[in-house]
């Protein structure tokens, strides 16, 4: 199927899956807007019904280069959730994918792009993953729909499935998730150079060229691959500045929109809320500006503690200034 065909199928498949016995569980929720000192208007989704969702323990990805005993992202697919296959053939790389609806949905039509073969969720996004993801975003734009993508990579990123899956959330707002307001407001002196948003936690952002959505898959590939690699380098460099970073493979979150790619290094999966002692699990969605809480009590605790403080606790300290100075020094070395 093409990305456009997948998108056409999403609505009807979602409605069928919701009705089917043993199909998709849709949890109703309310959205509360909350602006914090960073100026971002966070969308906090209050979803009490999630308290009934089965708790999935975090797999230890680093030890898993093969599927677990039960891998819901391998065939036979649940027919209620299966939307269709996607194949990507590029010069020198190819990968087959399957699109599945999220079985536990808070946002209607939340879907997953999973690799057909098992690949580890602790592995980085490869060029075909990036191109396939962006082609879905571009196809949505063409169909006058709004989507953004996210990827939770590694043990401490908030992921709960070990099989590589990139997630997509439909949005009402054509401007993208809340973080995009801040990303878009940054005036860049040099194109093609990663930058950082002035936030409480380390983050690395890359702005795509103008009208990137009109690029062919072959033209998307080098830009996306270069963007991801340069941001991943910065993530590793940020982690190296933290002497207490947990051992093992790095964890980070990725958010991809039509205009930007964001990478956020992670040091821990959950934050214990000071006011209630509840554990709040944090994944890429929170760094896109969309948090999920399961009770009014949690909602109040998040507002009191402050989103910035919570995200800083599960992320890392920004060393952006040091990194910029380092790059400038390297450039001087090359010139002399
Ligand atoms: P993460 O927790 O980031 O690893 O994302 C895993 C996603 O897969 C979540 O959105 C889950 O709700 C979803 N999920 C879990 N089990 C299934 C399943 N059997 N079929 C489809 N989606 C699932």
Boltz pocket constraint, residues with backbone or C-beta under 6 A from the ligand:
constraints:
  - pocket:
      binder: B
      contacts: [[A, 72], [A, 81], [A, 100], [A, 101], [A, 102], [A, 103], [A, 104], [A, 105], [A, 112], [A, 152], [A, 158], [A, 159], [A, 160], [A, 161], [A, 165], [A, 167], [A, 283]]
      max_distance: 6.0
